[in-house]
């Protein structure tokens, strides 16, 4: 069992930066991978970035070069550094972890709004 709490969202202007945090608790030793997803109103949830247990990363093409996923094991926290934000980045951002047997856990999300 893993519990996730996202934070750090807010309202910013285009070109500015935000750092999202995802604090994990519970059986964090069992996590195989973590990721950030986002969902805009009326749209499907989409993958933003992933980080596996070996610290390899993958990014959506739309955010590559602007966003960075990282983790701090001592704090049981995953981060998403978002630079050069664009209006199309506006969405609710969700943290996800993957544990053995294909089980996913999700946070409740944090809203990011980017104005032009």
Legacy VTK file of the C-alpha trace (Angstrom):
# vtk DataFile Version 3.0
C-alpha trace
ASCII
DATASET POLYDATA
POINTS 116 float
0.000 0.000 0.000
1.349 3.406 -1.045
-0.173 6.803 -0.339
0.687 9.807 -2.508
0.121 13.521 -1.941
0.932 16.051 -4.659
1.645 19.711 -3.998
3.176 22.751 -5.654
0.585 23.634 -8.258
-0.659 27.146 -8.819
-1.253 29.965 -11.255
1.724 31.249 -13.244
2.360 33.208 -16.406
3.832 31.689 -19.540
7.591 31.367 -19.310
7.650 30.936 -15.543
8.533 27.831 -13.542
6.984 25.565 -10.932
8.185 22.552 -9.010
5.658 19.886 -8.136
6.218 17.485 -5.264
4.783 14.040 -4.616
5.226 12.780 -1.080
4.956 9.002 -0.743
4.284 6.951 2.343
3.575 3.323 3.108
5.355 0.465 1.361
7.674 2.669 -0.645
10.323 -0.057 -0.845
8.126 -1.940 -3.310
7.903 0.863 -5.891
9.240 -0.109 -9.314
8.623 3.154 -11.131
7.136 6.595 -10.646
5.587 9.018 -13.059
3.781 12.269 -13.564
0.628 12.484 -15.639
-1.664 15.376 -16.442
-5.262 15.839 -17.467
-6.894 18.937 -18.911
-10.686 19.412 -18.819
-12.371 17.246 -21.423
-9.123 15.478 -22.280
-7.657 12.083 -21.493
-4.965 11.762 -18.897
-1.562 11.733 -20.566
1.928 10.740 -19.526
4.344 13.564 -18.777
7.443 11.883 -17.358
8.547 8.587 -15.823
11.446 7.487 -13.638
12.241 3.837 -13.047
14.073 2.082 -10.235
17.357 2.320 -12.126
16.884 6.095 -12.471
16.295 6.085 -16.207
13.819 8.697 -17.387
11.358 9.188 -20.199
9.492 12.332 -21.186
6.637 13.250 -23.429
7.923 15.029 -26.491
5.887 18.101 -25.577
7.830 18.624 -22.329
11.271 17.263 -23.183
13.924 19.852 -22.458
11.604 21.836 -20.194
10.546 19.390 -17.463
12.707 17.217 -15.216
11.565 14.338 -13.018
13.673 13.445 -9.987
13.414 11.860 -6.559
14.829 12.223 -3.075
14.837 8.836 -1.375
15.573 10.293 2.054
12.388 12.353 1.838
10.316 9.730 -0.022
9.454 12.446 -2.508
9.279 12.681 -6.287
9.581 16.039 -8.030
8.642 17.510 -11.354
10.562 20.661 -12.183
8.653 22.558 -14.864
10.421 25.377 -16.681
9.343 27.604 -19.545
5.704 26.819 -18.892
3.207 27.231 -21.698
-0.579 27.696 -21.617
-0.965 24.207 -23.062
0.665 22.835 -19.900
-2.460 23.817 -17.967
-3.874 20.682 -16.348
-4.280 18.752 -13.155
-1.022 16.928 -12.547
-1.057 13.495 -10.934
1.687 11.419 -9.395
1.659 7.672 -10.031
3.717 4.811 -8.643
3.934 1.269 -9.956
4.418 -1.696 -7.631
4.842 -5.417 -8.437
1.984 -7.336 -10.026
1.025 -4.388 -12.201
-0.667 -2.383 -9.462
-0.746 1.401 -9.753
-1.324 4.005 -7.056
-2.374 7.571 -7.798
-2.415 10.821 -5.921
-5.392 13.171 -6.013
-3.686 15.740 -8.221
-2.546 19.351 -8.089
-3.759 22.047 -10.485
-1.344 23.971 -12.681
-2.722 26.945 -14.601
-0.518 28.820 -17.056
-1.812 32.111 -18.382
-0.678 33.783 -21.589
LINES 1 117
116 0 1 2 3 4 5 6 7 8 9 10 11 12 13 14 15 16 17 18 19 20 21 22 23 24 25 26 27 28 29 30 31 32 33 34 35 36 37 38 39 40 41 42 43 44 45 46 47 48 49 50 51 52 53 54 55 56 57 58 59 60 61 62 63 64 65 66 67 68 69 70 71 72 73 74 75 76 77 78 79 80 81 82 83 84 85 86 87 88 89 90 91 92 93 94 95 96 97 98 99 100 101 102 103 104 105 106 107 108 109 110 111 112 113 114 115
